[in-house]
Amino acid sequence: MIAKTRMENLYREIEGLQQINLSLAEQGILSFLKEQARKEEDLILEFEKNISEKKWDESLISFFQLGQRTNLIFSYLVQPAVISSLSSSKIAEIAQDLVDCLSTTIAEAVISLKNNMKNIGIESITSSLNSNPPSINISLVLKSA
């Protein structure tokens, strides 16, 4: 997945950022983004592994966790205190890159599920992107047993 490489690079970029020049609020935001990027990277690896090993139930579980974490990060970034810190912040670009990477992650995961729909037992997949509050919604219709 392209998103995995992007997330790894983003995590390294966050780690390399000098926190000394950041305000206390920016340090808190950066710390949150770093931890969430690491967790998202772990979930991407888990999802890929489950798909490649044809562990379909686990694939669905890790997929939903990816979606949940993505929406958590989106919600965090639109909090008034965070938005005001990002408006003139050195870390605004990192936040934007993370949002782009999260969207790519979900899109690639949906494509992976779509390519394995028969094996997993999925009848249909529907996704939508909401702008306010920002969130990604995914609906799966599973075949009856």
Secondary structure, 3 states (H helix, E strand, C coil): CHHHHHHHHHHHHHHHCCHHHCCHHHHHHHHHHHHHHHHHHHHHHHHHHHHHCCCHHHHHHHHHHHHHHHHHHHHHHCCHHHHHHHCCCCCHHHHHHHHHHHHHHHHHHHHHHHHCHHHHCEEEEEEEEEECCEEEEEEEEECCC
